[in-house]
Amino acid sequence: MGRSVDPAHRGLLKLMLRLPSRRAELQRMWPDDLTFVSLCEAYDDATTTLERMVVRPLPTDGLLVDEYREICADLEADVERHCRFRASKALSGKLP
């Protein structure tokens, strides 16, 4: 029987595929950085919803597809910003 993966962990895996240059950094932040874990969970929710709307669209989904694509891109940008923020804190000696 397969293992169940929680939404935040699925989001991490999706982000690792989407942002391969950040893969090692994302793994280091998991699961101790609660802000990052929240972003992962939100990313899983958004990408799962987008996938459902694209694969099995409802009549009203057409208007939301572009909005969810933008939400996914915004979350990816938020993760990138969070990585840069952590890197700057690490350089200044304020992160372990």
C-alpha positions as CSV (number, residue, x, y, z in Angstrom):
1,M,0.0,0.0,0.0
2,G,1.4,3.5,-0.9
3,R,2.3,6.1,1.6
4,S,0.1,9.2,2.0
5,V,2.0,12.5,1.6
6,D,0.7,15.6,3.3
7,P,-0.1,18.7,1.2
8,A,2.9,20.6,2.4
9,H,5.3,17.8,1.4
10,R,3.6,17.5,-2.0
11,G,4.1,21.2,-2.4
12,L,7.7,20.8,-1.6
13,L,8.1,18.1,-4.2
14,K,6.3,20.1,-6.8
15,L,8.5,23.2,-6.1
16,M,11.7,21.1,-6.3
17,L,10.6,20.0,-9.8
18,R,9.6,23.6,-10.8
19,L,12.7,25.3,-9.3
20,P,15.5,22.8,-9.8
21,S,18.3,25.3,-9.2
22,R,16.9,25.7,-5.7
23,R,16.3,22.0,-5.0
24,A,19.1,21.6,-2.3
25,E,18.1,24.8,-0.6
26,L,14.5,23.8,-0.5
27,Q,15.4,20.5,1.1
28,R,17.5,22.3,3.7
29,M,14.6,24.5,4.7
30,W,12.2,21.6,5.0
31,P,10.5,21.1,7.6
32,D,12.0,23.6,10.1
33,D,11.1,26.8,8.3
34,L,7.4,27.2,9.0
35,T,7.0,30.1,6.5
36,F,8.4,27.9,3.8
37,V,6.2,24.9,4.9
38,S,3.1,27.2,4.6
39,L,4.2,28.3,1.1
40,C,4.6,24.6,0.1
41,E,1.1,23.8,1.3
42,A,-0.4,26.8,-0.5
43,Y,1.5,25.8,-3.7
44,D,0.1,22.3,-3.5
45,D,-3.4,23.6,-3.1
46,A,-3.1,26.0,-6.0
47,T,-1.4,23.6,-8.4
48,T,-3.9,20.8,-7.5
49,T,-6.8,23.1,-8.2
50,L,-5.2,24.3,-11.4
51,E,-4.6,20.8,-12.6
52,R,-8.2,19.8,-11.9
53,M,-9.5,22.8,-13.8
54,V,-7.3,22.0,-16.8
55,V,-7.9,18.2,-16.8
56,R,-11.6,18.1,-15.8
57,P,-12.9,21.6,-16.4
58,L,-16.3,22.7,-15.2
59,P,-18.2,25.3,-17.3
60,T,-17.2,28.1,-14.9
61,D,-13.5,27.1,-14.7
62,G,-12.4,28.9,-17.8
63,L,-12.3,32.3,-16.1
64,L,-10.3,30.9,-13.1
65,V,-7.6,29.1,-15.0
66,D,-5.5,32.2,-15.7
67,E,-6.0,33.4,-12.2
68,Y,-4.7,30.1,-10.8
69,R,-1.7,30.1,-13.1
70,E,-0.9,33.6,-11.8
71,I,-1.3,32.4,-8.2
72,C,1.1,29.5,-8.8
73,A,3.6,31.9,-10.4
74,D,3.2,34.3,-7.5
75,L,3.8,31.5,-5.0
76,E,6.9,30.4,-6.9
77,A,8.2,34.0,-6.8
78,D,7.4,34.1,-3.0
79,V,9.5,31.0,-2.5
80,E,12.4,32.6,-4.6
81,R,12.2,35.8,-2.4
82,H,12.1,33.7,0.8
83,C,15.3,31.8,-0.4
84,R,17.0,35.1,-1.1
85,F,16.0,36.5,2.3
86,R,17.3,33.4,4.1
87,A,20.5,33.6,2.1
88,S,21.0,37.3,3.1
89,K,20.3,36.4,6.7
90,A,22.8,33.5,6.6
91,L,25.5,35.8,5.2
92,S,24.9,38.3,8.0
93,G,25.2,35.5,10.5
94,K,21.6,35.7,11.7
95,L,20.6,32.2,10.6
96,P,22.2,29.0,11.9
